[in-house]
Amino acid sequence: MASALNRETGRSQPSLIDPPPTTLGGVDREVLRELTRLRKSPQGMRAVHVLSSAVASRRRFEREAGAANRVILSVLEAGGYHKIFHLSNGDIVFIYSQVPTSTIVALCTALETSLFVGVPQRRNVYGDIGNYKIFDLSRDSQPLVDGIRSMLTTEPRAVRDKQPISIAQMEMICNQIRDTDIRFIIFNQPIYNISHEKTSIEFLEFYTSIGKLEQLYVPDRSIAGNPWLFNLIKRELDAAVMRSIIDEIPNYRHKAFSLNLLVDSFMSDGFREFIGSLPVKLGGRILVELDRTDLIQHSDFLPDIVQRSHVMRVPLCIDGVTHNDVQLLRMARLRCAYVKLKWSPEISKLPAEDLEVLVEDLRTASANVILTRCDTPKSLAFARSAGINFIQGHLADEYFRTGESVVIRPDGATE
């Protein structure tokens, strides 16, 4: 029986076999029908969703989209099957088979370079940082369908301009979290160990999707817009996540697991009860990820936090560290097991001297460094050159799933 916590799945999401929404037409309806048809025989089928609606308002977009179509076609023609769909909102979806992942990644990198000039990478509808996402249709059809539907029914400008939630809306959301099975907004993503010839999963991170929570309860408001109200909601989410996974996590075969929690949640009686309720075999295999901003705000309690981690045998991971933070942190004396460094294109633009200092700090860190947002070949190349043995991101996911051996050159290209 499939777990309700499998990555990017949710039992309350619309079924793929449901007919496409009646409000959609033309190519929009056609791509959903094609995905429905392929569900009967999805083996070997993959798809890419290029989120080019972010630049569709540009005057030259029609010409750029035409050029992109020709480039995509030239690559996919070498495979066994392909179809390209230009959606009404400007997004591009293409489905294919028998094309190597490294070739598709190179194609998508080229599309990003040509289509998204001057557009910073942001968290997309799938919860990743990036302008495209690759899907294996034998396991990921539903998230793709949900993402397409969401993009076609959401006005991007309205999303950016949303007002923060009110106190009344916060209370309503908290009540819903307490009274509802929230497993449909709990996802997981692996952290990979690339220090050996064969890549392996180091641990599995559980996290909640604030975006899906917004879509469900306050589609016209921003939950994160008011940090104080967001923290109150996050506390409820943390407690609900622990309640939800307590029975399922023992069934996972992974080496270790992490929960992304507030400091308050980690220090709570509820967390102690959660750890105490787990089977003995999971002792020492549960990690807690604490956001670096939250940790700084609770710096007065740092000795208590570290002591609790030691006594309860729960290793800590500092999340959300940027390359600028590295200069401020005493990397050689960090009192945690892992630290997550967010990849940014700015890293590759650093002066040689600054880059050398950054790499040296990372190499001498007392904690294991995890490079997150590994969504481009350049990010993976940096991990290799900096001696970082742990990575997380959708490109890392794709290489692990396909089992392809990918050689990354120093310039960030793949072979």
N, C-alpha and C positions, 0 to 999 in steps of 0.2 A: 504494500500500500504506500503510495507516494506521500511524502511528508508535506504538511501545509506550509513548511518553512523553506521549501526548495527555492533556489534563487530565482527572482523575478516571476514567481507564480503567486496566485491568490485566488482562493475559491470563490470570492465574491465578485471577481472580475467577469466581464461579459464573455460568453463562450465563443470560441472561434467558429462553431457551427451555426451560431445565430446569423440571420441574414444581415447584410450591411445596413446601416441606418438609412432610413428612407430620405433623409435630408441630403445625403450624398449622391452624387451622380457622376457620369462620365468616367474619367480615368480613376477617380477616387473610389468609385464603386467597383471598378474593374480589378484594381489591385487587391481589394479585400476578397473578391470572389476567387481570384487566382490563388490566394493564400489558403482559402477554404478548400479549393480543389486539391492543392498539393498536400493537404493534411492527410489524405488517404495514402500517399506514398512519399513521405518527406525525406527518406534516406538519401544522403548525399546532396541535398538541396540547401543552399544558403542564400541569405539576403543581406543587403546593406541599405540602411536608411540614412540618406544624406540630408541633414537638417538645413537645407539651403533657403528655407523661408525667411531666415534671419537677414538675408541680403536681397530678397525678392523685390524690394521696393526700389532698388537701384535702377537707374535709367538704362544701364547697359546689361541688365540681368538676362534679358531674353537671348541676347547674343552669347553671353557667357554660358547659359544653360545649354544652348545648342552645341557649343564647343565641348562642354562637359559630356554631352550625349555621345558625341563622336569618339571621344577618348574612352569612355566606358565601353562602347560597342567594340572598339578595336581590341580591347582586352578580353571581353567576354566571348568573342567569336571563337576563341581557341578552346573553349569549354564544350560541354555536352549539351547544355541548355541555357538559355538566357531570355529575360524579358526586362525591359526598362519602362518605368512609369514616372511621368512628370505630373505631380499632384497639383491641384488647383491652388494650393497655398504657396507653391514654389519649391516644396521638398521633392527630392528624387529618391525613388526606391527601385533597386534592381535586384532581380533574383537570378541565380546562376547555379551551375554545378560543374565539377571537374576543373576548377581553376585553383591553383595553389594559394593558400592564405597569404604567403609572403607577397605574391603578385597583387592580390586584392589590397593588402595594406599599402603597398607602393602606389597603387592607383588612388586610394583614398587620401593618401598624403599629398599626391599631386592635385587632387580636387580641392583639398583644403587650401593649398598654396594659391590656386587660381581663383577660387570662388570667395574665399573668406578673408581677403586682404583688408587689414585694418580692423578686423572683428576679433576681439579677445575671446578665448574659449570660456564657456560658461557651463554650468550644470544643466544638462538637457532633460528632456521628458523621461528618459530612462534612469535618471539619477547619476549619470556619468558626467565627467568633464570632457567635452569634445563636440565636434560638429558632425560626427557620423557614428554609427554603431553597426557591427557585424553580427548576424544572427545565424545560428544553426537551426534550421526549421524542424529538425527531428526532435528538438527539445524546447526551442524558444519561439514558437509561432505565436503563442498568446501575447507575450509582452510586445512583440512587433505590432500585432493588430491593435492592441490597446494604445500603443504609442502613436500609430497613424491616426486612429480615431481621435485621440486627445489633441494632436496637432491640428487636425482639420476642424475641430470644433472650438478651439481656443484662439482668441485674438492676442497675439504676442504683445502688442502695446499695452493692452489692458493688464496683462500679467505684470509688466514692469512697473506700472503706475498704481498698483493696488495699495490701498490704505491699510494700516495695521489693524488687527482685530481689536474689538472692544472688550471690556471686562465681562460683559454679559456673554459674548461669544466665547471667551476663554472658559467661562464656567460651563457653558453648554458642551464644548469640546471635551473638557475634563470628565463631565458626567458620561458622555458617550464612550470615552476610553474605559471608564470603570465598568460600564454595563455591557460592553460589546466585546465579542471575540475579535481581537485586533490582528490576528495572524495574517490577514490579507495585506497588511502594510509592513510586515516583518520580512526582510530579505537577508541574504548572506552573500559575502564575497570573499574568496580565498586570498590569503597572503602566500606568495610562492617563494620557495628557497631555490635560488639559481646557482648555488655554490658548487653543486655536483653536476656530473655529466647529464644526469636525468633530473629534470625539474620536478620538484615535489611540493605538496601543500604543507606549509609550516603550521598555519592555523586558519580557522574560519571565523570571519567577523560577522556578527549579527547586528543589524541596524534597522531603524525604522524610516520610512519615507514620509517626510513632512509634506512633500508635494502631493502625495496621494491623500493625506489627511486633509489638506486644503481643498482639493478637488471634491472631496466627499461632503465636507461640512461648511466650508466658507470659501467657495470658489472665487468670490469677488474681493477677498481680503488676504492679507499677508500674515501668516502666523508668526514669522520671524521678525516682523516689522517692529514689534515692541519687545525688546529683550527681556524685560521683567515678566511679562505675560507668557512669553515663549518658555522661560525657565519653569514656570508653574506647570505648563503643559508637558514639558520634557520630564518633569518629576513623575507625573502620572504615567507617561509613556514608559519610562524606565521600569516602574513597578509592574506595569501590564506586560512588558516584554518578559520579565522574570517569571511572572505567573504563567505566561503562554508557553515558554520553552522548557519549563521544568520537567515535563513528562516526555518531551520529544528528543531533547539533546542527548540522552544516553543512547539513542538508537543510531546516532551518527558515528561513522567510523574514523573520523578525522583525529589527528594527533592532539589537537588543542582547539580552544574556542575563545573568542573575545566578545565582550559586550561593551558598547559605547555608552557610557553613563556620565551623569553629572557627578561632581565630587560629593554633593549632598546625598545622592543615591548610593554611592559607594560606601559612605560612612553611616548609612541608615541601618536600623534593625532589620528592615526588610531584606537588605542584601545579605546580612548574616544568616537570616532564616533560609534564603535562597541557597547559599553555599552549603548550609547544614542539611538541606533536603536532597542534595545530589548524591548519587551513588559514590562509594568510596573510590571506585576506579577512576573517577574524574578529579580526584584530589590533585591539586597543582596544575591541572590542565585548563582551568578557566582563567583568562586574563581580563583585565579591565582597561579600557581605553579612556583616558581623561583628556579633554581638550585643553590645550596649553593656555588659552585665555581664562578658562574656568579655574585652572590650576593656579595661575598667577593671582586671580582674585581671592583664592583661598590659601595664599602663600603662608599666612600665619599658622595654618594647621598642617604644614608640610611634614613636620616630624610625626604627627599623629597619622597622617595618610600613609607614610612609609612604614610605620610600625604596624598599622592594620594590615597592610599588604604582606608583611613578613609573617605576622602571627597567623593570618588566615590562609597563607600559602597561595596568594593570588597575585601573580606578577602584574606589574603596571606597564602601560604603553602610553607615552605622551603623543597625542594626536594633534595635527594641524600646524606643525612647525614649518616655517618658511626658511629659505636660504638666508634671509636677513637675520632671522632669529638665531641661527647657528653661531653668529658672531657674539651674541649676548649670553648664550648658554655655556656653561662649563661642560662641554661635551665629554671630557675625559673623566668627569666625576658625577655623571647623572645617576640618580638612585632609582633606576627603573630597568626593566628588561628590554624594552623596545622604545624607539622614538620614530615617529612617522614624519618624514620630510616630504612636503608637497612639491612635485615636479612643476616647474614653470619654464616657459620658453626664455624667460629672462636669464636663467642660469647659463644657457648656451651663449649668451651675449656678454657675459662678464669679462672684464679685462683678464688677461692671462694670469697676472699676479693675484687678483682676487679669487679667481677660480682655483688656483693652486692652494691658497689658504683654506678655502672651503673644503676641498678634497682632503687636505691634511687633517682638518678638524673632524671630518666624517670618519676617516681611517683610524683616528685615535679615540673615538667615542667609546665610553665604557658600556653603552647600551648597543644592542643590535639596531642598525638603521634600516628602516623600510622606506623605499621610494614609492610614494603613492601617485595616482594619476598617470600611471604608465600607459598612455594611450597613443604614443607615437614612437617610431623607431629611435628618434633622438633621445627620448627619455630612457629607453632601454640601453642605448649606447652610453649614456652618462652613468647609469648604474654600474655597468661593467667597468668603465674607466675609473670610477671612484671607489671601486672595491665594495660596492653595496651588494649584499647577498640576498636581500629580500625585496620583493616588488609586489605591487598591487595595481590593478587597472584593467580596462576591458581589452586592451591589446595583449596584455599578459594572459588574460583568460583565454583569448582566442588561440594563442600559440599552445597553451597547455591542453586545450580541448582537442586540437587537431593532431598533437603529438609531433608537429613538424620541427625539424632541426633548423633553426634560423641563425645564420651568421650575420652579425651586425658589425658593419665597418665603422671606423672612428668618425666618419662624417655623418653617421646616423642612418645610412641607407641599409637596406636589407638585401640579402642574397638568397 
